[in-house]
Amino acid sequence: MLVAAGITALGLLLVGSISQLFGLRLGGTIAIPVLAVYTLKNALMLPIFVLSTILAFLGLSIVKQRTLLYGRDELLVAMAIGSGVPILLLVGLESLIPESLQSVVFIGSILPGLAAYNYHQLKPQYRVFDVLAATGLYVGLVALGWLLITPNLAATIGEITPPALYTTTTDVAVYKNAALPTELEPTILGRPLVIGLFVLGLLVSERVRSRYGIRMGLIALPLLGIYALASKWLILLYVILLAAAFGFLSVVHYVTLLYGRVLISLTTAFALLAAVPVVLFLPITRGLSAYFVAILAGIAAYNWHTAPGAKRKLFVPLQLGTFALVLPLARASGRILPRGFPQQFGVPQIALAVVVAVVCFAYVEYATVDQPAHERVFEASILSGGDDE
């Protein structure tokens, strides 16, 4: 995990710096750093990413020409199209794709859509330069990973933290005879169930965003629900990193006034680096899962911070309430591992989850002040003639 976290953190800091200095998007904040780690894990991720991104870019172009969709809807369309190729590969060729690659491909299926959307936001004359800069950054990060994954370092940095790139399922480690003996991680949920859970999470996330104006993360909570079945310590790791990253972000923003993709780059890089010492004190054995949890915590901290001041207090109840809804669904259809929770699953556990969800959403509804309808404001305005009453 140490190598994966270090490479990604460095990549995020470089993305933030390049964005600040030159205004480039580089396919999104996390796309290139995470793709570099994915490529080290399995080389097939690169052609899958490139093909999916091209298709998502072309598909979004057609949608924009033929519809009036814009903004957030463009992102959702791009992600839907960009996820098509990886998911179709998993569904159609599941028996031919190694288990280690399946989870990486699935979680990484959101990256092509993000990259395609970001390239659509650029003016055409800047896209080629942006692609070249992203390519240079990607090559540099992969080269760094190649240098850090060696037999000489396997006994040191490879064993300090739970292995993520020093495993027998990592292409570079196997090729360079640097792989450490590790147990294969068992499948928790079947692919169709995971897809269904992610779609449900996306719908809930978008509903929360439209109703309360707070971003929850498109796949964050469904992914946390799955991780909970693997290890309760991964959820504790998320809570610790979320609090730490939010505090770090608040201080940085107060001192520097940085914002946008620069701030999210710094925050996510901090979460990744902070995860390394925390993992040393927690009985976590799934290095790649801890890596993803750190990224989710960094992004969630940014979403928490960007919530309007009066609504910021609603973020934690919304996260807890949504997680309480997702966890029973994952538990009912998935496999529970020895360190996962809830180990016991029946009516009491389902009832507790429902109570937590109801209390959280009831509080959010109580604390939410609805804005007056635009039509009512217009009718009552003296600039529109006022109300006839």
PyMOL commands that set and color helices and strands:
alter all, ss='L'
color gray80, all
select helices_A, chain A and resi 2-22+31-41+45-66+72-92+99-107+110-121+124-148+151-154+157-160+171-175+191-212+220-230+232-256+260-281+287-306+309-333+347-367+374-380+382-384
alter helices_A, ss='H'
color red, helices_A
deselect
rebuild
show_as cartoon
